Amino acid sequence: MSHTPVMLDEACEGLNLSVGGVYIDATFGRGGHSQAILSQIGPQGQLIAYDQDPDAIQHGRMHFKDDRLELRLASYESIYADMQQRGLLGKVSGILMDLGVSSPQLDEASRGFSFMKSGPLDMRMDAGLSGRPTAAQWLAQNDESTIANILYRYGEEKLSRVIARAIVHHLKHVGPIDTTEALGQLINESVGARYPKGKHPATRTFQALRIVVNDELNTLDRCLAQLIEVLKINGRLVVISFHSLEHRRVKAMMQRYLPGNEMIVDIQTPADTPRLKRIGGVVTAGVQEQAVNVRSRSAQCRVMEKVA
Ligand SMILES: C[S@@+](CC[C@H](N)C(=O)[O-])C[C@H]1O[C@@H](n2cnc3c(N)ncnc32)[C@H](O)[C@@H]1O
């Protein structure tokens, strides 16, 4: 199973790759971006790549034989501490984050990410290494209003209350919801008739569950500001995001550290000094890429440079 990297040229250009630099790929996946980075950093360059998915790292170890690449099975949340430990804080030339799930994760039924494939309702990107609950366990452990709130916040699902009620009713009176198929079918039965044509009624619920199971947005929030410390002055941070909740996080972080915001003086929370400079505007995939890679259609690429 392969993964077609999104906005490969744009991301590499955004990183402003230079021979001999130290780079980080925060989301290795199948290594499409990593491979392109390695091809442009010369024999002395170094690339440290993270992924919390053991399958991604195992695949990388099998297919990449390159001494310049170090693969780390860890969340990108550990980048700051890792770089601190190695004395690399403030020395990294560029960091790439290509958020979300990879095609192999979606395509492999046993990972439980997709309502299009029948499999266990799992959705843990780290395959359980950190001990987080599966999506099925998360549903069974939470009450109706928590489920509804998560579907609304992380899936922007307008019918969140109806779906949450159907889930909790099923769990109480029918039995466990252990498979992607069972959840997809339940959602279809409860709201399918009210759903606009062309979109599967389970799409938003599956997105919300994936986000909560992997704590995706909180992790991103915690991590983004730390990455500024990892970069050297003039180092670049490139983030590719795929849905409005991710776009918003990246924009909020940029607004906080870009020039102009030092005017917002509040005695309790002094304004941050500008740390970043925006490089170009929001980049989206070209028409040709969008035609051949569906995942690229919602993608937005933002580039920032550390200035202080
Ligand atoms: C869109 S894919 C990356 C694809 C990659 N750029 C390529 O070209 O193959 C996103 C990857 O990020 C990983 N990921 C998501 N959240 C993560 C986190 N907090 N820490 C590390 N990896 C994460 C996922 O497991 C997935 O493999």
The ligand as an ORCA input file, in Angstrom:
! r2SCAN-3c Opt
* xyz 0 1
  C      -0.353     12.397      5.844
  S       0.643     11.161      6.536
  C       2.266     11.636      6.095
  C       2.663     11.187      4.738
  C       4.105     11.456      4.378
  N       4.399     12.853      4.286
  C       4.473     10.755      3.096
  O       4.877     11.428      2.130
  O       4.367      9.533      3.026
  C       0.603     11.552      8.218
  C       1.436     10.650      9.098
  O       1.598     11.328     10.336
  C       1.558     10.395     11.366
  N       1.182     11.118     12.576
  C      -0.005     11.673     12.883
  N       0.045     12.251     14.085
  C       1.300     12.079     14.547
  C       1.985     12.460     15.732
  N       1.373     13.124     16.706
  N       3.279     12.125     15.848
  C       3.926     11.435     14.854
  N       3.327     11.028     13.732
  C       2.034     11.357     13.575
  C       0.546      9.375     10.925
  O       0.770      8.157     11.591
  C       0.807      9.308      9.429
  O       1.695      8.278      9.116
*
